[in-house]
Amino acid sequence: MRKETQNKFPIARCANPSCNCTILYSENPKDKSNVTVRIAEPSYKGPTYLCPRCKTMLAVIEKPKVAEGYVAVPIIQYTT
């Protein structure tokens, strides 16, 4: 495992406070600001990852990348 992650930077850790195991690596350390990890609810449908140490199912949420000079505006649905 060490050879695979030798030239990579840890960008995400397990969301379980007692574990804190590194789960995601990247070649670009700036990717750390684009990834959020939290404990997945049973109804979560997005990408998940199983922590190898504590066996907690984690939801991996990537923030959308926006080209320089543009601003990302979230879409909000109003119900009346």
Buried (B, 14 or more C-beta within 10 A) or exposed (E): EEEEEEEEBBBBBBBBEEBEEBBBBBEEEEBEEBBEBEEBEEEBEEEEBEBEEBEBEBBBBEEEEEEEEEEEEEEEEEEE
